[in-house]
Amino acid sequence: MAVLAALAGFQAEANCPVCLDYLRDPVTTDCGHNFCRCCIQQSWADRKDRFPCPVCRHACQERHLRSNTQLGRMIAMAKLLHVTRSKKRRREERHCCEKHNQVLTLFCEEDLEVLCPKCTQPPGHRGHQVRPLGEAASHHRQRLSRYIRPLKKQVADVQKLINIQSKKPLELKEKVENQRQELLSEFECLKQFLERDQAAVLSRLADEEKDMQQKLSANITAFSNYISSLKGLLSKVTENSVLSELELLSQIKNFYRRSEDEISPSIFSIQLRREGCSFPPQYSALQKIINKFRVDIILDHETAHPNLIVSEDKKYVTFTKRKQSVPHFPKRFTANTVVLGFPYFYSGRHYWEVEVGDKSEWAVGICKDSLPTKARRSPLALQGCWMIQRQEGGYEAVGAIPTLLRLDVNPRGIGIFLDYELGEISFYNRTEKSHIYTFTDTFTRPLRPYFYVGPDSKPLRICMGTDYE
């Protein structure tokens, strides 16, 4: 049996690690592994300056391959031995059941165990399908043969995936470099007040690149381990195929169990987190930033209180003393003269402006999409709302904690800037281009523009920043 196992091992070693068939025109790489000449040349076809060994990934410096004529002769002998052994049937040794001391002549298909006639008596294998040893061995040899082609295909497919994943570090570097250039360009125009943020953001990007490199390397290693397991299964199929009927069937359970446990790793894809710099846009680059992050806001007439009239272009809202007859919508405000705007904000940075003119009472800002529509304004009702309001001649920043504001110049226009990820909502006096107030919070729900219209006939208008140039 040891000789047969050694012979099976010899025949397995005569296979090319790439095509898994007998080596043809064998050549040897610098690291000592053997391949078919055509297989290794095809593996290196798209390489220019670095030629990795498909087995150990050793980097060969050049396309230097040594012909191995001695190995070629040994492979010819292995083929001859395989043909000779397949024609010559070996005498089977008689093995006895350890429990009943009878010759093992049967095989249980349910338990995948070799049995003697007494083993089949109740209750051990009652109702199980039991076959003669020769018939069972023939059946399982046929089943084993069906594993060869799928395993070869899996090995080839995984090898292709490894080749693809091996090229991704370069792709990662290109993506990182492109994103780095974008970040540097953004930092350039904000350099005077974002110097401290630049190092932090680039450091996070470098850490992300390092993390991606590690995950990509681990992914390639996982596929390499997987392909080794597949090759082990294939080698086991080859070894089992030449075993005696008894040995084959004695080991078949473990083989099936092992083949079912092999699970292919998931393919790791490069997806960089979008980095940006944080900034308060009240400095010298204000107009450029406003133009970059401006969004087109319109009013949602279905949320407007019945005493509010929304213009046809959905840019104006005016208070009227006469309550209008309007359809009932669950999202319509009925307690306060409020209207909300579109779009919803789920992420990102956004800027818009509202003309308040010389209205004596108003409020503009941002609220959660779940803001109550039936309750009177109160600290409880305003949870989830961040706004600047004018009332009784004074100004107030209304959020979780109301804050009185002292403004040197009464604003005729309010600029609103939302940085969702940073958790900031900033307000600006567009009359003198000055910062009024910034709220800081954590956002997890969609946000919407918010407008409260005081009881006078002067409108609130969503406008363009050029109105205040």
N, C-alpha and C positions, 0 to 999 in steps of 0.2 A: 504494500500500500504506500509506503514511503517513497518507493521508486516512482510509482504512478503519480503521486502528488508532486514530486520533483519534476517529472516530465511535463505535467500540466503547468507548473510554474515556469519552466523553460520556454514553453510555447507562449505563455502570456508575456514574458519578457521580450519575445521576438516581435511583438506588435509595436507599431508606431504610435506614440502618445497623441498624435493629432488625428489620424484617420482610423486608428484602432484596428488596422489590418496588418498582415505581415509586412515588414519593412521592405520597401522596394528601392534599390540603389541606395543603401543606407549611408548616411553621412553623420559625422560627430561634430558638435559645437565645442566652443572653448570650455564650457562648463562640464563637458563629458556626457551629455545626453545625446541619444541617437534618434534620427528622424528619417523619413523618406526625403530624398532630395527635393522632390516637387512640393511636398507638404511644407517644409520649412521655408522654401523660397516663396511660396504663396502666402505664408504667415507674415513674411517680411516685405511683401510686395509694396505696401504704402509707407514703408519706413525709409528715412533718408540718412539719419545720423546715429540712430540708436536702435539696436536690434535685440529685443528681449527674448530670452529662451521661453517657449510656451510652458515649460514644466516648472522651472525655478525662478523665472523672471530675471535671471542674470543678464546684465546688459553686455552683449558682445559688441566690441568696438567697431567691427567691420564684418562684411559678409564673407567671413573665412570659414569654409566647411571642409572637413577632411573626409575623404572617401574611406569607408571601412569595408574593404573587400573580404576580410576574414569573417566579419559578422554576416556578410551576405551569404557566404558559404554555409555558415551555421544555420541561417534561416532556411536555406534550401533543405538542409538535413531535418529541421523541425517540421517542415511541410511533409517530407517523406515519412517521418515517424508518425505524423498525424494520420496520413492515409493508410499506412500499414496497420496502425492500431485500430482504426475504424473497420478494417476488413477482418481483423482477427479477434474473435470473441474469447475473452479471458474466462478461465474457470472460476466459478464463484465459490468462495469458501462457505462452509456451512456454519451459520451462527444460530445459537439457541437462545430461547427466551430465558432471562434470568429468573423469572418467577416460576415458570412451569417446566423448564428444561426441555422444551420442544423446539423444533426447527422453526425459525421465523419465515413464514411463507405468505403472510397477508399484510395488507396496509389499510388503515382506517382513514377515509377521506375527510371525515368531520374533524378528527383530532390530529390528523397528519402524523400518525404513529405507526411503526412496524409492529406486527402482532404474530403470535402463534395461534393455531386453531383454538386452544383453550381460552385465550384472551378474549375471543369473540363471544364467549358464553356470558349470559346475563350475570350481574347487571352492568358490567363495565362499558360495553360498547353497544348496548341494546338499541336497535333501530338505526344504527349508523351504516353508511355505505362502506362495505369492505370489499377490496379487490385483491386478486392474486398479485404477488410481488412484481412479476414481470409486466403484467398489464398496467399496474399503477406506475411503475418506473417509466414505461413507454409514454404514458399520459403526461407525466410531469416533465419528461424531457421535451415533449412538444410544447408544453406551457413555458418552459425555460427559454426555448428558442424564440418565443414571441417577445421576450424581454430585450433581445439583442438590438433589434432595429430601433425601438423607441429610446433605449438607453444611448445608442450611438447618436441619435438625433438630439437628445437632450444635451449630451456632451458637446456636440457641434454648436447648438444654440447658445449654450452657456459660454463657450469659447468666444462666440461672436459678441455676446454681451460684455465679456471682460475686455475685448478689444475696444468696444465702444466706450466703456467706462474709463479705460486707460487714457483715452483722448480728452476726457472731460476736465482734468486739471488745467489744461491750456485754455479750454472754454471758460472755466471759472476765473482764471487770471484775466482774460479779456473782459469779462463782465465786470469784475471788480475794478479793473482799470478804467472802463467806460464810466462806471458810476462814480469813481474817485474824481475823474475829470469834471463831471457835472457838479459834484459837491464843491470842488475847488473853485469853479466858476461862480457858484452861488456865494461862497465865502468871500470872493474878491470884492463884490459890491457891498458887502456888509462887514468888511474887515475891521473897521474902526471900533465896532461895538460887539462883534461876535468872535474876537480872537480866542477867548477862553473856550468857546463852544467848538471851535474847529478841531482842536486836539482831541476832545472827547468823542466827537462823532467819527473821526477817522480811526480812533482807537477801537471804537465799537465795530467799525467795518473790518478792521484788521482781525479782531477777535472772531468776527463772523466768518471771515475767510479761513482762519485757522480751524474753526469748528467744522466748516464745510469740508476742508481738506481732510480732517480726521474722519468725518463721516463717510466721505467718498472712499478713502483708503480702507476703512472698515468694510464698506460695501464690496469693494473689489476682493478683499480678503475672504469675505463670506462666500462670494461666488467661487473663489479659488478652492475653498474648503468643500463647497458643494460639488464642484467638478471632480475633486479628489474622491469624494464619497461615491459619486456616480461611476468613476473608474474602478473603485473598489468593488462595487456591485457587479460591474461588467467582468472584472477579473474573477469574481466569485462564481458568476454564471459559467465562465470558461472552465474553472476548476471543477464545479459540481457536475458539469456535463460529462466528464470523463470518469466520474466515480462509479463504483459498483452500485447496483440497484439498492442494496441495503444502506450503504453509506449515503447515497443520494437522498433517499427518503428519510433517513434519520436526521439529516440536516436541513431538509426543505422547509420546515416550520420556521426556523430561525431566519432563513433567507427571505421568505415572504414577509415576515414581521419587519425585518430591517428595510426591505425595499419600500414598504408602505410608510415607514417613519421618515423617509427622506422628503424634505420640503424645501422647495426653491426659495432663496432669499428674495426680498422685495427690491426692485430697482430704485436706487436713490437718485432723485432729481435735484439739480441745483436751482434753488429759488432764494435769491437774496432778498432780505427785508429792505424795503424802501427807506433809506435814511434821508434825513433833511436837517437843516439847522433851525434852531428856535430863535425867534427874534420878535421884539416889539417894533412895529413898523412906524414909529413916530420920528425917525431920524432922517438923515439926508436922502436915503433911498426910498422915501415914503411913496412918491408917485409911481416909481417903477414897480414897487411891491404891490401897490393898489392895482395897477394894470395887470399884473401877473395873476393875482388871486381874485379878481373881481368876478362875481357871479350875477346872473340875471335873476332878480327876485320878482315874483308876481304875487298878487294877493289871492287867497283862496276864498271866493265869495260864499262858499258853502259853510265857512266857519264864522262869517260876519254876523255880529249882533243885529237884530231887526232895525235898530236905529242908525245903522251905518249903511252908506251908499258906496258901493265899489264901482269905479269907472269901468267903461267897456274894455279899455286896454289893461285893466287890473293893476294900474300903477298909482291911482289916487284912491283915498278913502275919506269920506266926509260924514260928519255927524248931522242928523236931521231930527228935529223934535218929534216929528210924526213917525210913529212906528210903522214899518212897511209890512205888507202881507207877503211873507216869504215861506217857502217849503220848510217843513220840519226835517232837520238832519241831526243825528245824534252828536255830531261834532260842532254844531252851531253854538256859539256863546249866547246865553240868555240873561246872565246876571250882570256882566260887565261889558261895556262897549269896546270889545276886543275883536280883532281879526288876525288870523295867522297867514303866513306866507308859504310859498313853494320856492325851492325844492326842500325835501328832507335832507338833513346832513347826517351821514353815517361815519364819515372819516374825513381827513384832509384839512386844508386851510382855505378859508373863504372870506371875501370882503364885499360889503355893500354899503350904500349910503341912503339916508332918509332925510328929506327936507322937512323940517318942523316949522320953519318960518318964525313968526311971532305969536304962535298959539300959546295960550296961557296955561293949558293943561294937556299933557301927552306922556306917553311912555313907549320906548322902543327897546328891543333886545332879542333874546333867544329863549325858547322854552322847550321842555320835553314834549314829545307827541302825546303824552298821557296827561297833560295839564287838565284839571277839572274845568268843565264848561258851564256848570250850573251854580257854582259857589261864588259868593261875594269875595272881593279881594281882601285877603287877610294873610298873616304870616304862614298859616297852615296851607291856604289855597295857593300861595306863591312858591311853595316848595317845588323845585324843578323849573324855576324861571329866573333869568338873570337880565336886568334891564336898568336903563337910566330913565328917570322920570322927572317931569317938571310939574309942580303942584303948589298953588298958593305963593307963586313968585320964587320958590326955592327949588333946588335940584337935589336929587337923592339917587344913590346907587342901591337898587333893591335886589337882594339875593337872600341867602340864608340869614344874614345879619344886615339890616339896612344901614347905610352910611351916608351922612349928610355931606354934600359937596359944595366947595366954594369955587365958583368960576368967575374969573376976571372979565371974560367976554361972554355974553349970552350967545350960545350957538344957534345958528339958523339951519345948520345941517349936522347930522350925527353920522360918523363913520363907525362901522361895526366890523371887527375882525375876529374870526373864530379859528383857533388851532385845536382841532378835536383831539389829536393824539397827545399834545402837550397839556391839554386841559385848561386852556385859557380863552377868555372872551374879553376883548379890549374895546374900549369906546374912545372916539376921537372927536374933538371939536374941529369940524372942517372949515369953520370960519377963519380960525387962526392956525390950523394944522397943528394942534396940540393934543397931548394925551390927557384924557379925562380920568379913566378908571379901568382897572383890569380885575376880573373875577378869575379865581383859580379853583378848579374842581376836577372831578373824575367823571368822564362821560362813558356811559355803557348803553344808552338808548338813543334812538334817532332824535335829532333836534330840529326845530323849525323857527323861522323868523316870527317875532311877536310884535304887535302894534296895539297900543291902547289909545283911543281917540277921545279927547276931552269934549265937553258939551258946548262947543262953539262951532260956527259954520266954516272955519278955516280948515283946509284939508291937510292930511299928511301925504307926502309924495315920495315914492321910491325914485331916486334920481341917479344920474351919472356923476362921477367925481369931477368931471370938467365943469360942472355947474358952479364949482367953488374955486376955480383956478383964478 
